[in-house]
Amino acid sequence: MDLIMKKLKQTGFVAATHTAFKSDGSLNLAAIEHQAAHLLRNGITTAFISGSTGECSSLSLEERKQITKRWVEVARGSQLKIMVHVGSNCLPDAQALAKQAGEAEVLAISALAPCYFKPRNLGALVEWCAAIAACAPQTPFYYYDIPVLTGVNYPMVDFLSQAADRIPTLGGIKFTSYDLFSYQLCLNLDDSAFDVFWGADEAILGALTMGGQNAIGTSYNYAAPVFHRMIRALHAGNLDLARQEQYRIAQLIQCFIKYGVLAATKALMEMLGVDVGGVRAPHANLTPEQRIALRKDLEQLGYFDWLKPEGARVDSPAVLTSKSNGH
């Protein structure tokens, strides 16, 4: 396998998109066109679909196939690229999703660890991922590490070291943790052989100072201008301004936590003109009173003033490395 296959060398922000539902709880595939257009308007050119934000564990196999099919159709001929989360507690389901995504020639696939019957050791996790990746033999594979949700927690630098020999298409990992020590080890493994997508939006500035070049997260759906400004400030050497933009994101996420992050962010998307409906059980939707309170909280933060026009265009610098280091 050509080494270039193993690493996309993609820089920038990847939006972990919501799955849109109608009022009766069924899929709203028509909303995907609006989601895609919204991302492009805000300088985001890659979508990560059917992940945690996409409520993957609340979707059937057929629904996930429909979602992938529609995102690929919408993105065709545009700047938008698609990464598909294919992980499942059922290996044949994950393999079927990987096969579909590979045949659709998406940018990459990714998979969570099985989290009910957990891998007994790191080797078992590597074999699980290898069995999924093999079903899309021409598509870069990224392990999705999010131990706070899966309960599966192995050193990611060890995962990369072991998986490199078992998964020819291994591109790297989606690193959703605050462990900057482990993150730095992964970034520098084998002369930076792997992509390590940072997954904690509220702490991305720390990752950038470690040399991070890419990130996947929910916040890029609704706060892309803030992140674009953060990157510009960092490249300009204005660390104080970059910290201010990072603090805005921290405040925003803190605001969501008291309402339930998924329900609150879906409500916010509707406020921004992209209706993705409500959440599926066991999550709970916001009450009318909570929606009013959320909007008031956002206004008090100044959130709607943060979305400035200069951050909302496709040619915004959604690149996480400066020109000075060759990227």
VENTABEL-V22083 format. One record per residue. RES is the residue in one letter. OMEGA is omega in radians with two decimals (NA if undefined). NEAR is the number of other C-alpha atoms within 8 Angstrom. Layout:
RES & OMEGA & NEAR
RES & OMEGA & NEAR
This chain:
M & -3.14 & 5
D & -3.11 & 5
L & -3.12 & 6
I & 3.08 & 6
M & -3.01 & 12
K & -3.11 & 13
K & 3.13 & 13
L & -3.03 & 9
K & 3.13 & 5
Q & 3.06 & 7
T & 3.05 & 10
G & -3.06 & 10
F & 3.08 & 14
V & -3.12 & 14
A & 2.99 & 15
A & -2.93 & 17
T & 3.04 & 13
H & 2.93 & 11
T & -3.08 & 11
A & 3.10 & 13
F & 3.01 & 13
K & -3.10 & 11
S & 3.11 & 7
D & 3.09 & 5
G & 3.11 & 8
S & -3.14 & 7
L & 3.03 & 9
N & -3.09 & 10
L & -3.14 & 8
A & -3.11 & 6
A & -3.06 & 11
I & 3.11 & 12
E & 3.13 & 9
H & 3.09 & 9
Q & -3.12 & 9
A & -3.14 & 11
A & 3.13 & 8
H & 3.13 & 10
L & -3.11 & 12
L & 3.09 & 13
R & -3.07 & 10
N & 3.02 & 12
G & 3.11 & 15
I & -3.02 & 16
T & 3.04 & 12
T & 3.10 & 11
A & 3.05 & 13
F & -2.97 & 14
I & 3.06 & 14
S & 3.04 & 17
G & 3.13 & 12
S & 3.09 & 8
T & 3.12 & 12
G & 3.08 & 11
E & -3.03 & 12
C & -3.08 & 10
S & 3.11 & 7
S & -3.11 & 7
L & 3.04 & 8
S & 3.10 & 7
L & -3.13 & 8
E & 3.10 & 6
E & -3.14 & 9
R & 3.07 & 12
K & 3.13 & 10
Q & -3.14 & 8
I & 3.11 & 10
T & -3.13 & 11
K & -3.07 & 8
R & 3.11 & 10
W & 3.12 & 11
V & 3.12 & 11
E & -3.10 & 7
V & -3.07 & 9
A & -3.05 & 12
R & 3.12 & 7
G & 3.14 & 4
S & 3.07 & 5
Q & -3.01 & 7
L & 3.07 & 12
K & -3.03 & 10
I & 2.93 & 14
M & -3.05 & 13
V & 2.98 & 14
H & -3.06 & 12
V & -3.06 & 13
G & -3.13 & 10
S & 2.99 & 12
N & 3.13 & 10
C & -3.07 & 7
L & 3.11 & 9
P & 3.08 & 6
D & 3.13 & 9
A & 3.13 & 14
Q & 3.11 & 13
A & 3.12 & 9
L & 3.10 & 12
A & 3.14 & 14
K & 3.12 & 10
Q & -3.11 & 9
A & 3.12 & 13
G & 3.13 & 14
E & 3.11 & 8
A & 3.11 & 7
E & 3.06 & 7
V & -3.10 & 14
L & -3.08 & 9
A & 2.99 & 11
I & -3.13 & 16
S & 3.14 & 14
A & 2.96 & 13
L & 2.98 & 13
A & 2.97 & 16
P & -2.95 & 12
C & 3.02 & 9
Y & 2.91 & 5
F & -2.98 & 6
K & 3.06 & 8
P & -3.05 & 10
R & 3.11 & 6
N & -3.09 & 6
L & 3.13 & 9
G & 3.12 & 7
A & 3.10 & 9
L & 3.11 & 11
V & 3.14 & 12
E & 3.08 & 9
W & -3.13 & 9
C & -3.14 & 12
A & 3.14 & 11
A & 3.10 & 9
I & -3.08 & 12
A & -3.10 & 14
A & -3.13 & 8
C & 3.04 & 11
A & -2.93 & 12
P & 3.10 & 8
Q & -3.02 & 7
T & 3.11 & 14
P & -3.12 & 14
F & 3.11 & 12
Y & 3.05 & 13
Y & -3.12 & 12
Y & -3.11 & 12
D & 3.09 & 13
I & -3.00 & 11
P & -3.13 & 10
V & 3.12 & 5
L & -3.08 & 5
T & -3.02 & 10
G & 3.11 & 7
V & -2.98 & 10
N & 3.07 & 6
Y & 3.09 & 7
P & -3.06 & 7
M & 3.09 & 9
V & 3.07 & 10
D & 3.09 & 8
F & -3.13 & 11
L & -3.12 & 10
S & -3.12 & 8
Q & -3.05 & 10
A & -3.09 & 11
A & -3.13 & 9
D & -3.09 & 7
R & -3.06 & 9
I & -3.09 & 11
P & -3.09 & 8
T & -3.08 & 13
L & 3.10 & 12
G & -3.10 & 13
G & -3.10 & 14
I & 2.88 & 12
K & -2.93 & 15
F & -3.11 & 12
T & -3.09 & 11
S & 3.07 & 9
Y & -3.03 & 6
D & -3.11 & 6
L & 3.08 & 9
F & 3.13 & 6
S & -3.14 & 10
Y & -3.13 & 11
Q & 3.09 & 10
L & 3.12 & 9
C & -3.14 & 13
L & -3.00 & 13
N & -3.12 & 9
L & 3.08 & 10
D & 3.13 & 5
D & 3.09 & 5
S & -3.07 & 9
A & -3.00 & 9
F & 2.94 & 12
D & 3.08 & 14
V & -3.11 & 15
F & 3.11 & 13
W & -3.04 & 14
G & 3.14 & 12
A & -3.02 & 10
D & -3.04 & 12
E & 3.13 & 9
A & -3.05 & 10
I & -3.12 & 12
L & 3.07 & 9
G & 3.13 & 8
A & 3.14 & 12
L & 3.14 & 10
T & 3.06 & 7
M & -3.12 & 8
G & 3.12 & 9
G & -3.09 & 13
Q & -3.10 & 13
N & -3.07 & 15
A & 3.05 & 14
I & 3.14 & 14
G & -3.12 & 12
T & -2.99 & 11
S & -3.13 & 9
Y & 3.01 & 13
N & -2.95 & 12
Y & -3.14 & 9
A & -3.11 & 10
A & -3.14 & 14
P & 3.12 & 14
V & -3.13 & 13
F & 3.08 & 11
H & 3.12 & 12
R & 3.11 & 11
M & -3.13 & 13
I & 3.12 & 13
R & 3.13 & 9
A & -3.14 & 12
L & 3.13 & 11
H & 3.14 & 9
A & -3.13 & 6
G & -3.12 & 6
N & -3.07 & 9
L & 3.13 & 8
D & 3.13 & 6
L & 3.11 & 10
A & 3.11 & 14
R & 3.12 & 10
Q & 3.13 & 8
E & 3.09 & 12
Q & -3.14 & 14
Y & 3.06 & 9
R & 3.13 & 9
I & 3.12 & 12
A & 3.11 & 10
Q & -3.13 & 9
L & -3.12 & 11
I & 3.05 & 10
Q & 3.10 & 8
C & -3.11 & 11
F & -3.01 & 11
I & -3.07 & 8
K & 3.12 & 7
Y & -2.95 & 11
G & -2.94 & 10
V & -3.09 & 10
L & -3.13 & 9
A & -3.11 & 14
A & -3.11 & 13
T & 3.05 & 9
K & 3.08 & 14
A & 3.12 & 12
L & 3.12 & 9
M & 3.09 & 13
E & 3.09 & 11
M & -3.13 & 8
L & 3.07 & 7
G & 3.11 & 6
V & -3.04 & 11
D & 3.11 & 10
V & 3.05 & 14
G & -3.10 & 11
G & -3.13 & 13
V & 3.06 & 11
R & 3.06 & 9
A & 0.26 & 6
P & 3.05 & 4
H & -3.13 & 9
A & 3.10 & 9
N & 3.09 & 7
L & 3.01 & 11
T & 3.07 & 6
P & 3.14 & 6
E & 3.12 & 7
Q & 3.12 & 9
R & 3.10 & 11
I & -3.13 & 8
A & 3.11 & 8
L & 3.14 & 11
R & 3.12 & 8
K & 3.11 & 8
D & -3.13 & 9
L & 3.11 & 12
E & 3.13 & 9
Q & 3.06 & 7
L & -3.03 & 8
G & -3.05 & 8
Y & -3.05 & 10
F & 3.05 & 7
D & 3.14 & 6
W & -3.03 & 8
L & -3.04 & 11
K & -3.08 & 8
P & -3.05 & 7
E & 3.09 & 7
G & -2.98 & 14
A & 3.05 & 13
R & -3.01 & 11
V & -3.11 & 10
D & 3.05 & 5
S & -3.05 & 10
P & 3.12 & 8
A & -3.13 & 11
V & -2.97 & 11
L & 3.07 & 11
T & -3.11 & 11
S & 3.12 & 9
K & -3.06 & 6
S & -3.14 & 5
N & 2.94 & 6
G & -3.13 & 5
H & NA & 6
